[in-house]
Amino acid sequence: MKIIQLYTNSFKGLSQESWMLALVMLINRAGSMVLPFLGVYMTAHLKFSIEHAGIVLSFFGIGSVIGSW
């Protein structure tokens, strides 16, 4: 119990903006977990070929690189 209290006390001094940024980044990272399953879904259920699924996911990757620039 003391370890949990020590852990929570170490983060109490953070501003509300820091917590909001951490929450938004968590949601963003959780959304990225969908990508591997999207490839499986496209090949198994939507009957895309592996090449076409790779092209779709490549366009997503290119778009995210351009968007982060």
N, C-alpha and C positions, 0 to 999 in steps of 0.2 A: 504494500500500500504506500509506503514511503517513497518508493521509486516512482510510482505514478504521480504522486504529489510533486516530487522534484522535477519531473518531466513537464508537467503542466505549468508549474511556477516559472520555468525557464522561458516560456513563450508568452506569458501574460503581458509583458511590456510592449509587445508588437502593436503597431497602430492598426486601425480598422482597414486602412488601405492595403496593408500587407496581407491581412487575412482575406480580403476580397481578391487580391491578386493570386494568392495561393489557391483559393477555391476555383477561380476561373481556369487556372493552369491545370488543376486536377480534372475538371470537366473536359478540357481540351485533350489531355493525355488519355482519358478514358475513351473519348471518341476515336482516338487513333487505334484502339484495340479492335475496332470493327473491321479494319482493312483485311487482315488475313482471312477472317470468316466471310468477307464479301467475295473473295476469290473462290473459296469453296462453294459458296451459294451460287455464284455465277456458273461454275462448271457442273455442279451436281444437279441443281434444280432448274436453272434457266437454259441448260444445255449449250453454254458457250464452250468453244474450244479453249484449250489452255492458252493458246497464242492470243486469242481475242480477249480473254480475261486479263492476260498480262498487259496487253495494250491499254485496256481501260484503266487498270491500276497504275500503269506508267503515266498516263495522262493526269491522273490524280496527283502523283508524285511531282510531276513537272509543274502543275498548277500550284501546289503547295510551296515549291521552291520559289516560283515567281512571286507568289503572294507574300512570302516572308521577306523578299527583297524589297 
